[in-house]
Amino acid sequence: FESTLTLQHYFIQSNLRFVMAAYIEKCRKAIEDVLARHPLADDVVGKASDVTKVGKVNLVMGVLGFTAVWLAIGYGSPFLCDFIGFVFPAYLSFKAVESPDTRDDTQWLTYWIVYSYFNIIEFFSDYLLFWIPFYSLIKCCFLLWMVNFNGASLIYTRFIRPFLQEQEEMIDSVVDQVEDVADKLDDFIESDED
């Protein structure tokens, strides 16, 4: 009986190693593809690889692993998560605005709409989210999913767009009222200065 358990344990362990090796190879290929599509990133990683004498893919995997651990348990992980979710997309938005193709403009406008709603929800539920283990890591994965896998478009299409279309008249009415109040306030300030 004991030898059967040992044999089963060996096969399970071997199968797990095979699955993990296949997954790591898939990640390596994905990193190589990303570096091939982004020459600037490839150049930066190449320079860091030359300095550290570590292969480009291994260097990227190490940085990603370190970042994941930091987001899971590290001090300042909310800042790092916000940095990843804001600065990286802001730069890509800049690139989209400067490119002649308008499809990427729509992609990034969609991202910022979803990001805005996400931040509003997060602001009001912060006391609950604080208690979720690894929240910064989960949030960062969500933001990266929105950026890299067009998740923002999915959320926008399924949830935000129908809500805004349903409430559009009421929102426009409130915006008009706020504009009227702002105009009256501006007129009052200008008349007070004279």
Summary of the structure (lengths in Angstrom):
residues: 194
radius of gyration: 24.2
end to end distance: 98.0
largest distance: 98.0
contacts: 455
relative contact order: 0.05
helix: 89%
strand: 0%
